[in-house]
Each structure stands twice: as structure tokens, then as C-alpha cells.
Amino acid sequence: MTREAEVDARASELLGQVLRETTTNILRHAQATHVQITLTGSGITIVNDGATDTTPPELRGLAALRQRVAGDGGELTVEQQQGRFRTAATFPAVRADAERSDGR
């Protein structure tokens, strides 16, 4: 796990839900031997190996979270390629607001 920055309080709850749902999916659907979680000021990325080359299973929990994340101005992306599965939730507007308040 890599923690690059503190998470904005507005996004924290949704990012926790994304982490919980993704780890549940890893335990149920993957044969993962490695999981990398990266937390930044604007989001979270979870990458695991052990994804099958077949079509990914229907991930209803992530589909519902995609709508919730979008409703808060963020984006949830899910990708599968070369035996890896990547889930990322980002809130670009939150990061831009934090940078403005820091004077960057």
C-alpha cells in the first residue's frame, strides 16, 4: 500500500467503499498473489494480478459505485488486461480545489 497524500474528507467515504468492494471482488473472483493499493489526494487505485483472460464477471457493486462516484463529480474506471485488474476512483475537482487552497 502506498499513501501519497491525505484524502479529502468529501471523497473519503466513497473511496473507502471502492476499496471494500474491490477487495471483496479480488477475494471472490481473482487468483491474486499481489495487490497494490495507491491512495492519493484525489483518489485510489487498486491493481491486482490473477485476473483470468476471460470476460470479467459482472461486478454489480462497482457499477453502483460508479454512479455514486460520478454523482460526486468523480470517475470510477475498471480495466482488465494482461492478467491484471485495475480499479481507480478519482476526484479531479477535489484535487484542483486543494491545490488552489495551497496556492499551487
C-alpha positions as CSV (number, residue, x, y, z in Angstrom):
1,M,0.0,0.0,0.0
2,T,1.3,3.4,-0.9
3,R,-0.2,6.5,0.7
4,E,0.9,9.6,-1.3
5,A,-1.3,12.1,0.4
6,E,-4.3,12.7,2.7
7,V,-7.6,12.1,1.1
8,D,-10.2,14.9,1.0
9,A,-12.9,14.3,3.6
10,R,-15.6,14.7,1.0
11,A,-14.2,11.8,-1.1
12,S,-13.0,9.6,1.9
13,E,-16.2,7.7,2.4
14,L,-16.7,6.8,-1.3
15,L,-13.0,5.8,-1.6
16,G,-13.5,3.5,1.4
17,Q,-16.5,1.9,-0.3
18,V,-14.5,1.4,-3.5
19,L,-11.7,-0.2,-1.6
20,R,-14.1,-2.5,0.2
21,E,-15.9,-3.6,-2.9
22,T,-12.7,-4.1,-4.9
23,T,-11.0,-6.2,-2.2
24,T,-14.2,-8.3,-1.9
25,N,-14.1,-8.8,-5.7
26,I,-10.4,-9.8,-5.5
27,L,-11.2,-12.4,-2.9
28,R,-14.2,-13.8,-4.8
29,H,-13.1,-13.6,-8.4
30,A,-9.3,-13.5,-8.8
31,Q,-6.4,-15.8,-8.0
32,A,-4.3,-12.8,-6.9
33,T,-0.9,-13.1,-5.5
34,H,-0.2,-9.4,-5.5
35,V,-2.4,-6.4,-4.8
36,Q,-1.1,-2.8,-5.0
37,I,-3.2,0.0,-3.4
38,T,-2.3,3.6,-4.0
39,L,-4.0,6.4,-2.2
40,T,-3.5,10.0,-3.4
41,G,-5.1,13.3,-2.5
42,S,-7.6,12.8,-5.4
43,G,-8.4,9.1,-5.4
44,I,-7.4,5.5,-5.1
45,T,-6.1,2.9,-7.4
46,I,-6.2,-0.8,-6.8
47,V,-4.3,-3.2,-9.1
48,N,-4.2,-7.0,-8.7
49,D,-2.8,-9.9,-10.6
50,G,-4.6,-13.2,-11.0
51,A,-7.3,-11.9,-13.3
52,T,-8.5,-14.5,-15.8
53,D,-8.3,-13.8,-19.5
54,T,-12.0,-14.4,-19.9
55,T,-14.5,-11.6,-19.8
56,P,-14.6,-10.1,-16.4
57,P,-17.6,-11.1,-14.2
58,E,-20.5,-8.7,-13.9
59,L,-19.4,-6.5,-11.0
60,R,-22.7,-5.0,-9.9
61,G,-21.2,-3.4,-6.7
62,L,-18.6,-1.5,-8.8
63,A,-21.3,-0.5,-11.3
64,A,-23.4,1.0,-8.5
65,L,-20.4,2.8,-7.1
66,R,-19.5,4.2,-10.5
67,Q,-22.8,6.1,-10.4
68,R,-22.3,7.3,-6.9
69,V,-18.7,8.4,-7.6
70,A,-19.9,10.2,-10.8
71,G,-22.7,11.9,-8.7
72,D,-20.0,13.4,-6.6
73,G,-18.0,14.7,-9.6
74,G,-15.6,11.8,-9.8
75,E,-14.9,8.9,-12.1
76,L,-14.6,5.2,-11.5
77,T,-12.7,3.2,-14.1
78,V,-12.2,-0.6,-14.3
79,E,-9.8,-2.2,-16.7
80,Q,-8.6,-5.8,-17.2
81,Q,-5.6,-6.6,-19.4
82,Q,-2.6,-9.0,-19.4
83,G,-3.7,-10.8,-16.2
84,R,-4.2,-7.6,-14.2
85,F,-7.3,-6.0,-13.0
86,R,-7.3,-2.2,-12.2
87,T,-9.9,-0.2,-10.4
88,A,-9.4,3.5,-10.0
89,A,-11.6,6.2,-8.5
90,T,-10.6,9.8,-8.9
91,F,-12.0,13.1,-7.9
92,P,-10.2,15.7,-10.1
93,A,-12.3,18.6,-8.8
94,V,-11.3,17.8,-5.2
95,R,-7.6,17.9,-6.1
96,A,-7.9,21.1,-8.0
97,D,-9.7,22.7,-5.0
98,A,-7.0,21.5,-2.6
99,E,-4.2,22.9,-4.9
100,R,-5.9,26.3,-5.1
101,S,-6.1,26.5,-1.3
102,D,-2.4,25.5,-1.1
103,G,-1.5,28.3,-3.6
104,R,-0.1,25.8,-6.2
